[in-house]
Amino acid sequence: MANEDLTARISDLGRSLDSIESVADLGRLRAEIAVLEEQVAAPDLWDDQENAQRVTSQLSFKQGEVDRLVGLRSRLEDAEVMLELAEEEGDADARAEVSRELEKLGGDVSALEVRTLLSGEYDPRDALMTIR
């Protein structure tokens, strides 16, 4: 893949991540994590087992979402830096590595994009579909 194509792919993935981050609302997620962490730190949390499990489960889920988004953004930034270095040094192997990483990253971003678009109040529930 040519450098221009790789640069365009990085830009496309960046826009996709921007969109996902906007829908996911990282600021809100981080604020919710802070509230849940306060609840987890409460000494009486485990007095109510059901509530404790709900709180810790929510905390784990939200932390996972933030970690996933931050990790994807970091991988994209790393690929961009690697491409710049490969261009400066004329390193075809490094460009090929960037291309492979962008393919993997593209799949991960697409999967997260679908998850994000299908997220909502009723998502933990099963869906039934009839095909005729």
ABEGO torsion letter per residue (X at the ends): XBAAAAAAAAAAAAAAAAAAAAAAGAAAAAAAAAAAAAAAABAAAAABAAAAAAAAAAAAAAAAAAAAAAAAAAAAAAAAAAAAAAAAAGBAAAAAAAAAAAAAAAAAAAAAAAAAAABEAAAABBBBBBBX
